[in-house]
């Protein structure tokens, strides 16, 4: 188990612009899991649960911040910064208090927030989502700059595999639906907000 050299050498090269049929994300994920120990599968569980959208609350991020794995800690710290930036951006569009529905986080890096805010300023829905995913993609790669054959490289691959998988099926209507879902997720108890931008 945990023959990282074999696992990593067997992984395909990912490209953000891959098309349907180029990959079998589910099958690839299952194969990776079959090569990993129970301990590493627990880390994979934690990582993948962050892509499901539900349960991403203060407890989730607090738990991630205490992980013994550096990739999990750093990835979810960045993920939280991005999600909070999205909420603040949406709050501004809806005329709500900026911090409403954000989650507590350590003071984020101003340069990181500036890049995220720039991406959020893009008008087109799909173009905006692509820019945000480009930031996630870059961050995932940066987190393993000095890792070669360890679980962090595998976790980074799975992160980017999820980004690719999301874009394989995405079209303009899907982009609008994503935006409507975002509105629904962050409006909390604000009431029935209808925004079709």
Secondary structure by P-SEA (a helix, b strand, c coil): ccaaaaaaaacccccccccccccaaaaaaaaaaaaccaaaaaaaaaaaaaaccccccaaaaaaaaacccaaaaaaaaaaaaaaaaaaaaaaaaacccccccccccccccaaaaaaaaaaaacccaaaaaaaaaaaaaaaaaaaaccccccaaaaaaaaaaaaaaaaaccccaaaaaaaaaaaaaacccccccccccc
